[in-house]
C-alpha cells in the first residue's frame, strides 16, 4: 500500500484526536503528523501530577499510547481503525518540565498487527530530557460495530 492509498491520513488523525475526550481533559495538543510518526505535546499542570509533584505515570502512558496509536493510523487503510492490545512503559526520569513532548513512531507495520515505539521528553531550561519510552502493539480493526476510524 502506498501513502496515496491511505487517503488523507493527516485529516483522519486530526478528526480522531478531536474525538479523544481523555486527551482534551489533560490538555494535550496534536503538534505534528507525518507518515509513521505523530507528536503530541502537553503543558505542565499541577492537576496532572502525583504526590511528589511530577507528571503522573498514567498521564505519560496515555500520551505515549495515543502518539503510537495515531502514528499507526497513518499506515492503515482509510476504512480501518486501531486498538491498542499491549504496551510496556519504561519511566526513566521524573516528569519535570514546563512542557512535554510525546512521539510515536511505527517500528513494524503489518496487515493485522502494528508495533510502534514511543518516547516522552520533558522540555524546560536546557535540552529536552528523555523521561519515558514505550513499546506498543496495536491491532487493525475492520468492520467491527462501534469502532470506526
N, C-alpha and C positions, 0 to 999 in steps of 0.2 A: 504494500500500500504506500502510495506517495503522499507527500504533505498535502497536495491538492485534493486527494481523495477524502481527506478528513473534514472537508468543508472549512468553515471559519471557526477553527478551534479556539481562537482568542476570544471571540464574542461568546461562544458557548461557555467557556471558563468564566468569563465575567458574569454571565447570567447566573450560573450555578453559585458563584461566590456571593452574589447578591441575595440568593435564597438561603444562605447559611446563617441562621439566627445566632448560633453559638459564636461565630467569628465576629459578628456585629456586637455581641454582648461584651467581648473582650477588647473591642476597639481595633481589630485587625484591618489592615488595608492590603489590597492586592496591588503590588507595585511593579511587577514585571511578569510578562507571559511570553515565553518563547517555545519553540518546538522542543519537547522533552525536558523543559525546565520552567519552574514557577517560583517567584519570590513573594513572600508575604511579610509585611512589617507591622510592628506593634510599638506604640509609645508606652513607656513605663507608667504604670498606675498602681498606687498602693493597694487598690482593691484586688489586684491580681497576684498579691504576694502571699507567701506562707508566713509562719510565726517569726522568722528571722529577718523579714523584710526583703527577701529576694523573690524573684519571679517563681511562681509555683510550678512544680514539675508537670502538673496536669495542663497548665496553660501552654507550657513549652511543647508537650506531647501533642496537644490539639493543633497547635500552629504547624508543627512539623508534619503531622498526619495529613493536614489539609494541603500543605505545599506539595507533598508527594502525590496525593490523590489528584490534585488539579494538574500536575505535570503528566499524570497518566492519561487524563482526558485529551491531551494534545497528540497522543499516538494511537487513539482508537477510532473506530468508525463513528460517524455522527449519530447513528441510531443506537449506540451502545452507551452504557453507564459504568460506573466504577464503585465497588465496595471494598473497603479495607478488610482483609481477613487475618492479618497478623502484623505486628510491628514490635521492634526492640529499640529501646531508647537508652543511650548512654549519656548520663549527665556528668559533664567533665569539669565544669567550673560554675560557681554561683552565678545566677542570673541577675547581675547588677549592671545597669546601664541606663542611659536616657531613652534609647530605642533598641529594638531587637529586630534582627533580620532572620527569616526562616526560608531556606532554599531547598526545594525538592527537585531532584534530577533522576531521570529514568536510567536505571542501570541495565535492565534486561526487559525489552518489550516482548510481548508474546501474544498469541491468539486467544488465550484464556486467562493466563496469569501474567502479571507485570510486577517486576521488582524495582523499587526506587530507593534511593538514598537521600537523606535529608541532613542538613547542617543548620544549627542555630547559632547566631552570633549576637553578642552584646556590643552595642555601639555607644561610646561615651567619649571621654577625653582619651586621646591616643588611638592606636589601631584597634580595629574590631577584634573581639576576643571570642574564640570558639567556646561555646558553653554546652552544646549537646549535639549528638549525632543520632540518626535513626536509620534503620533498615526496615523497609515496609514491603509487604506483599499484598497485592490487590487482585481481585478477580474482575473480569469483564462480565457485565450483566447485560443480557439481551432478552427482550420480551417478557420481563417479569412485571407483574401488576404492581403499580405504585412506585416503581423505580424507573425514572426517566432521566435522560442525560441532556 
